[in-house]
Amino acid sequence: MEEEIINIYQASLATWFRTHNFPESVVISIPYLAVSATVELFFKLRQKLLPVPSKFYYNFNLRDVAKVF
């Protein structure tokens, strides 16, 4: 699942960089690094910051990842 999420966001970010005329070296490297780091952070936060009775209203989901991009 993590690899699929990385592929989706990487393609989206690479498209954004291409449409804004960034050099191909940026298009190849930055989306992979940024997306991999963000998705890894997302999964770690989701494991560590579980809902508790006093803060039951906040759950991390993929929309939170999308907001980064």
C-alpha positions, 0 to 999 in steps of 0.5 A: 500500500505504501508503494502505491501511495508513493507512486500516486503522489510522485506522479502528481508532483512530477506533473506539477514540476513539469507544467511549471517548467522545472529542469528534468533533473528536478522532476526526477529527483525532488518528487521521489525524495519529497514524497517518500519522506512525507509518506514515511512520516505519515505512516510513522505519525499514524502509528504513534499518534493514535486517537485517545479518549481525550483526543478522539476526534483527530485521525491522520489520513491520506488527505493530510498527506495530500495537503502537503502537496 
